[in-house]
Amino acid sequence: MDNNQKAMFTPLKAYRPFHSVYDPCRPIGVKYYSTPPQLYMGFQPPNMQQFSPREALKKGTLWPAFWDYYENPYKVKKRDEE
């Protein structure tokens, strides 16, 4: 992996599905998916920091290094919230 790929790391990935000229449906557009942080960790180091039991139940993981906030990329942001 070169330095260029490391600089471009993001847990949110996007791709555009193939759409044929003969496809009767409209193009879908861009599709998004999220990759979890543990994919990029070769092994789990010993003595990692841990959430409290209550916080771990809320987050869904015991270790902060493996927790990733998910923001829905399909949700339309409102410009005027009046």
GIWO-V807571 format. One record per pair of residues at least 12 apart in sequence whose C-alpha atoms are under 10 Angstrom apart, sorted by the first residue. I is the first residue (numbers start at 0). J is the second residue. D is the distance in Angstrom with one decimal. If there is no record, write none. Layout:
i = (I:I)
j = (J:J)
d = (D:D)
This chain:
i = (8:9:9:9:10:10:10:10:10:10:10:10:10:10:11:11:11:11:11:11:11:11:12:12:12:12:12:13:13:13:13:13:13:14:14:14:14:14:15:15:15:15:15:16:16:16:29:30:30:31:31:31:32:32:33:33:33:33:33:34:35:35:35:35:35:36:36:36:36:37:37:37:37:38:40:40:43:43:47:47:47:47:48:48:48:48:49:49:49:49:50:50)
j = (39:33:34:36:32:33:34:35:36:38:39:67:68:69:31:32:33:34:35:69:70:72:30:31:32:33:34:29:30:31:32:33:72:28:29:30:31:32:27:28:29:30:31:28:29:30:73:72:73:71:72:73:71:72:67:69:70:71:72:67:65:66:67:68:69:64:65:66:67:64:65:66:67:65:64:65:64:65:61:62:63:64:61:62:63:64:61:62:63:64:62:63)
d = (9.9:8.8:8.5:9.8:8.4:5.5:5.1:6.7:7.3:9.8:9.6:8.5:9.9:9.5:6.9:5.9:4.5:6.4:9.2:9.0:9.4:8.9:8.5:5.7:5.4:6.0:7.5:6.5:5.6:4.4:6.4:8.7:10.0:8.6:5.7:5.5:6.6:8.7:7.9:5.9:4.6:6.1:8.8:7.2:7.2:7.4:9.7:9.1:8.9:9.2:7.1:8.3:9.7:8.9:9.4:7.8:9.5:9.8:9.8:9.2:7.4:8.0:6.9:9.8:9.9:7.4:5.5:7.3:6.9:8.1:5.9:8.9:9.8:9.5:9.4:9.2:9.6:9.8:9.7:7.0:8.6:8.1:8.7:6.2:6.9:8.0:5.6:4.7:6.4:8.8:6.0:6.5)
